[in-house]
Amino acid sequence: MTQSGTFNLPGRILAAMTISSCDTNVSYTKADLGRAKMYRTWLLVRIVRWLLVPPYIAYIVAFLNNRPPYLKWNGQLAHSTEMVMFGVPILFMVLGLLETALREKGGIPRPGNFRFKPRQELAPEASHFKR
């Protein structure tokens, strides 16, 4: 890598990249940058998945309190009600599987019970997640 930040290494694979922060130069490998991106993606999927729960519960409570607006004239569920009642849990499961796949692929340790982020003492090799 040259001083200007471009890579001019003929026949070599990108090995390291220097990122300048406020007062320090920290060297990250390409693998570290990939893991950090995987961690951010995993965290985003995790946040989106859990943000689906409160509106779904509110929808179910609204349905239980006042059924007629959610039913057709013959007492069957309306299509929009079916999509919310059965589609959101399926989406929740798909996002959970995606979250698990991202976590395994990125080498992210499992979070403890009732924790949002993984504990650092479980995976000392994942110290780059502290940044």
N, C-alpha and C positions, 0 to 999 in steps of 0.2 A: 504494500500500500504506500502510495506516495504521500507527501505532506499535505497535498490539496484534498485528500480524501478519496481519490479514485484508485482503482485497482489496476495496476499494469504489471501483472505477474504472468508472463507467457508460460503456458503449460502447467500452471498451478491452480489448485482449487482455492477459493476464498477461504482464508483461515481465520482471520481476525479483523475486527473493525474497531477503530477508536472513536468513541463518542465523547465530545467535550461537554462537560456540565459547567456549572458556574465557576468552580475553582479547582476541579480535579479532572483528570483524564482517566477514564475507566475503560479497560479493554474487554470487549465482549466477543466471544466466538460466535460463529454463525449458528451453532447449536443453541447457545444461550438466547440469541435473538429469536430463534424459532420456538424455544420453550416459553419465552415470555409472551409471544404472540398466542401460543396455544393456551397459556394460562389465562390471558385476557379473554379469549374466545370462550373458554370453559366457564369463567366467571360470568360472562354476559349471558350464556345459555342458562346457567344456574339462576341468575337474577330473573330472567324472563319467565322461566318455569315457575318460580315461586310467586311471581307477580300475577300469575293466572289464578291462583287459589282464592284470594279475597273476592274478586268480582264473581267468580263461579259460585261461591257460597252465598253471596248476596242475591244472585239470580235464583238459586234454589229456594232461599227464604222468601223472596218475592213470589215465586210460584206457589209455595205452600200457603202463603197468606191470602192470595187472590188468584185462584185458578182460572176463572172464565176467560181472561184476556189471552191466555196461553193455549187454549183449546179451540178446536174447530167446532162447528155447529153440532156435530154428532158426538162430541165428547172425546174425540181422539186428539192427541198432541198435534199442534201446528208444526209445520216443517221447520220454521225458525226455532221453535222451542226444542225440537229434536236435535237440530244442529248444535245448539248450545249445550243441551244436557248430555249429549253423547259425543259430540265432537271435541269439546274442551278436555274431557278426561283422556281421550285418545291422543290429542295434541300433547297433553301433559306427559303421557307415557313415552311418546316419541321423543320429546325433548329430554326426558330422563335417560333414554337409551343413548341419545346423542351426547349428553353430558358425560355418561359413563365412558363412551368411546373416546371422547376428547381427553378425559382424565387419564385413561390408560395409555393412549397414544403419546400424550405429553409427559408421562412419568410423574404426574401430580399425585401426591399422597392423598389418601382418603381423609376427608374431614372427620373430626371426632363427632360423637353424638351431640346434636343440637348446636353445632358450630357451623359457621358459614364458610370460613376459609380453613385450609389444612394447617395442622400444627407443624411447626418447624422441627421439633425434636424427633418427629417420626421419620423424617427424611433429611439427613444432613447434606446429602448431595443436591438437595433442592434449595440451597441457600440463595440462589438467584431470584427466588420468588419474593424475597424480602424487599427488593428494590421498588 
